[in-house]
Amino acid sequence: MNNWLFYNEEIIPADTPIIGASNRGLRFGDGLFETIKVVKEKMPLFDLHMERLNHGLSVLNMQLPEHYSPDYITQIILDLCSRNNITGAARVRMTIVRGNGNLFVADAPHASIIIQAEPLADDYLALNETGLKIDICPGVQKSCDQLANIKSNNYLPYVMAAQYAKQHQLNDCLVLNAHNRICDGTIANIFRIHQNTIYTPPLSEGGVAGVMRKYLLIKLAEAGFTVQEKICTPDELEAANEVFLTNALYGIRWVSQFRNKVYSNQLVAQLYNRFISSLNHA
C-alpha cells in the first residue's frame, strides 16, 4: 500500500529522495497543499479544491506548468491510487513548493508538485459515535492577513495546537487570532449552533478557507437553514447548543465537550445524514 508517489511528471517509489537542502519548501515553508478524498474513483468537492488551490497559487505568485489542468490532475490521482492498489476510499495529499533557490530567487519558473495517496480508514466515512473533546491552544495566535486563508505549508500554529491537544488528552485544539477570537481547529473549521442558527467564523478571522466549510454554507442556505458568518469568542462557543468541526475528509465531526460545557448532537446528526452521507458514496 502507498508505495508510490507522483513527483513532477513521474510516479516513483515513495522512498525516493526528492527534496534537497536548497528546496524552498524545506527552507522557508514556501508552498501550499490540498488534502482530497477519493471515493470509488470520484472526488467529492474537487472543483472547490481546485478553486482554493488556484487562489493560493495566485496569492503566493506561484505557477504550475500550463498542462496541469483539473482533468490532468484528476488522472494523475486516479492512476496513483490504482498503482498503490487502493480499492476503497483514499486520502490524497497534493503538495506544491516553489522548488530550489534562495529567499529572493527560485531556480525554476514553475513550482514542483508531489502527490501522495493512501487508504482512508472506514471511520472517516461515518459520523463519529463518540463526541470530540476540544479546548483552545494557549500562547498561539494566528494573523488575519492575506496568507491566513490559504492551506499553506507554514503550519506551525496548528502543529503547536496539535501538540497541546495530545499532551492534554484532547481530540482537537482551537487556534485564536490576535483578537482572542476563534479561527479554526488544527485540521478543521468550526461551526456552532445556537437558538436555531448555525454560525461559523468569517474568513476575515484568519481561518483556513475549508472546502467543506464552503460546501456547507451553500447547501445549508439552499435548504432553508439560518446560517451566519459571525465572529466567535470562547464564551460564545461555550454558550452554544451544539458544535461541530468540518473538513474535506470526514465531512462533519460532532463535538461533545469544550472546556466544561457538554453538547448534544441532535441537529448535527441530521446535518450529517442530509449533507455528508451522500459524499461518502460518490
Sequence and secondary structure as in RCSB ss.txt:
>XXXX:A:sequence
MNNWLFYNEEIIPADTPIIGASNRGLRFGDGLFETIKVVKEKMPLFDLHMERLNHGLSVLNMQLPEHYSPDYITQ
IILDLCSRNNITGAARVRMTIVRGNGNLFVADAPHASIIIQAEPLADDYLALNETGLKIDICPGVQKSCDQLANI
KSNNYLPYVMAAQYAKQHQLNDCLVLNAHNRICDGTIANIFRIHQNTIYTPPLSEGGVAGVMRKYLLIKLAEAGF
TVQEKICTPDELEAANEVFLTNALYGIRWVSQFRNKVYSNQLVAQLYNRFISSLNHA
>XXXX:A:secstr
   EEEETTEEEETTS    TTBHHHHH  EEEEEEEEBTTB TTHHHHHHHHHHHHHHTT    TT  HHHHHH
HHHHHHHHTT  S EEEEEEEE  BB SS BSSSS EEEEEEEE  GGGGS  SS EEEEEEEEEEE  STTTTS
 BS  HHHHHHHHHHHHTT SEEEEEETTS EEEESS EEEEEETTEEEE  GGGS    HHHHHHHHHHHHTT 
EEEE    HHHHHT SEEEEEETTTEEEEEEEETTEE   HHHHHHIIIIIGGGGG 
